[in-house]
């Protein structure tokens, strides 16, 4: 007999809720959803989950979901993509 928790046991979000949140995070930015954040952060994702489903998760819990869904923390780039080298030289 297997020991420990079974896969999916103890999660607060069900499969359909997880899919909806994943789609929103992948397709929209927080400001498009009228949230006071620029990039997606754990606190922004936690607030989205709370607004949509009334479920409050800890920052660590949100981080676990984000990692499970394949979203990883990113370091900000030092140089903008649209930066024009000629304009910078001027």
HELIX and SHEET records of a PDB file:
HELIX    1   1 UNK A   15  UNK A   27  1                                  13    
HELIX    2   2 UNK A   30  UNK A   33  5                                   4    
HELIX    3   3 UNK A   42  UNK A   53  1                                  12    
HELIX    4   4 UNK A   59  UNK A   68  1                                  10    
HELIX    5   5 UNK A   85  UNK A   89  1                                   5    
END                                                                             
